[in-house]
Amino acid sequence: YEVEAWVYLPNAFTPNASGPNQNEGVKAIISGEKTMELIVFDRWGELVFETTSMSEEWNGQYKGKDMNTGIFVYTLYVLMIDGNEIDESGNVTLVR
């Protein structure tokens, strides 16, 4: 059978319900994955979020405290059930 492979990550989000993409966190929405890993770094390269679960999302916090507005870098690795791999990186803007 054929596997549909697509990935969605927002390029900006507002976790405090005051702007575009309000109440959304950063998470991968993937169809046909076997395993995945999503990692988010701040602008200094410090790890602020990591997950291997599609149901878990980054809410704009680090160690229980709200992060400031800014641009964060993510890396995403996905192994699809058909053996294909997706290895992406990009930016996401946190807006407060």
C-alpha positions in Angstrom: 0.0 0.0 0.0 1.0 3.6 -0.5 1.9 5.9 2.4 1.0 9.5 2.3 4.0 11.5 3.6 3.5 15.1 4.7 4.6 17.2 7.6 3.2 20.5 9.0 4.8 22.8 11.5 3.6 26.4 12.0 6.0 29.2 11.1 4.6 31.3 14.0 2.4 30.8 17.0 0.9 32.7 19.9 0.5 30.4 23.0 -1.2 33.1 25.0 -4.3 33.6 22.8 -3.5 37.1 21.7 -2.7 36.9 18.0 -2.5 34.7 14.9 -2.4 30.9 15.5 -3.5 31.5 19.0 -3.4 28.7 21.5 -1.3 26.6 19.1 1.9 25.1 20.1 4.7 23.8 18.0 4.2 20.2 17.0 4.6 18.1 14.0 1.5 16.9 12.2 2.6 13.8 10.2 0.8 11.2 8.2 2.4 7.7 7.9 5.2 8.0 10.5 6.9 5.2 12.3 9.1 7.3 14.5 9.7 11.0 14.9 11.8 13.4 16.9 11.2 17.2 17.1 13.7 19.4 18.8 13.5 23.2 19.4 16.5 25.5 20.2 16.7 29.1 21.2 18.8 31.6 19.3 21.9 30.7 21.4 21.5 27.0 20.5 20.2 25.9 23.9 17.7 23.0 23.8 14.3 24.3 25.0 12.0 21.4 23.9 12.4 17.8 22.7 9.8 15.1 22.0 9.3 11.8 20.2 5.5 12.0 20.5 3.2 13.6 18.0 0.7 14.3 20.7 3.2 16.5 22.6 3.7 20.1 21.6 6.0 23.0 22.6 3.9 25.6 24.4 6.5 28.4 24.3 7.9 27.7 27.8 11.2 26.5 29.0 11.6 25.0 32.5 8.0 26.2 33.3 8.6 29.8 32.4 7.3 31.7 29.3 10.0 32.4 26.7 10.2 35.9 25.2 9.0 36.7 21.7 11.6 35.6 19.3 12.7 33.2 16.5 13.5 29.6 17.5 15.1 26.9 15.4 13.7 23.4 15.1 14.9 20.1 13.7 12.6 17.3 12.8 13.5 13.8 11.9 10.8 11.3 10.8 11.1 7.7 9.8 8.1 6.8 7.7 6.5 3.3 7.8 7.5 2.8 4.2 11.2 3.4 5.1 11.5 6.9 3.7 13.1 9.5 5.9 12.3 13.2 6.4 15.0 15.4 7.9 14.0 19.1 8.1 15.0 22.2 10.0 13.6 25.6 10.0 12.5 28.6 12.1 9.4 29.2 14.2 8.5 32.6 15.6 7.0 32.8 19.1 4.7 35.9 19.4 3.5 37.1 22.8 
